[in-house]
């Protein structure tokens, strides 16, 4: 998932610190420098059903739609579709939310969001760096905050070994159910909690997950969860990796300056509504990370 909303490079920050600078990082280099900082948990293998013929969803399949002033044309069929591009992923922040196809988003299912493929469709996503591939079911729309080709669930991203790197260069190829036989066996990143995800009742598409995300990004206030502040960059990187490994896609690292000191901060956000905040708070507490705080930030319109 690249993040769903653009983070400014420098912002006023509600804390005793004078300023906060978000910095980009090259994760492969940092991971090697950090020497095996890895909090990935082993999990039992889980079976993923092979693609099957499905009728088009009554939700999310209008011929065209407009998000943030950009118009998208939904394809009549996925047959023959192939594209190269960047994959990102999304996870815990949206667990249980309604997707564009009026289903519940499950970060532990092998699903994905795409802007123009019919809902549902099946595609094979191949990570060009390691040649790992996974078959996912397209049941959502997006991403809308970037030109990335596809946005994967946490489980699908883990199958491609791209959870920590956040993005990967991929090939996306549409497949038909008769091209795959049997079952696909994969390992999930963590033991999924017992979550009762019932099919959602159809609602207006503007209230579905990806459409709602675009709407939330115009809010005047957003929230962040501060998940750790450190004096050592390696410690902050370890925390960042740990958050990614438990399915949090919106974690970011930042350097905070003030009072003649430099601190390294890991925060999660922006978050737009209480359900997102509660999901993350529960997961952090369950993972033994109870020392966190929620802050509210008022967004300012950019000056021309």
Secondary structure, DSSP 8 states (H G I E B T S, - for coil): ---SS---SEE--SSSSSEEEE----HHHHHHHHTS--------EEEEE--------SSS--SEEEETTEEEE--S--TT-EEEEEEEEE-GGGTT-B-TTSSB--TTSSEEE-SSS-SSEEEEEEETTT--EEEEEEEE----SS--SEEEEHHHHHHTT-TTTS-EEEEEEE--GGG--SEEEEE-SS--------------GGGSHHHHHHHHTT-SEEEEEEEEEESSHHHHHHHHHHHHHTT--SEEEEEEEETTEEEEEEEEEEE-SHHHHHHHHHHHHHTT----EEEEEE------
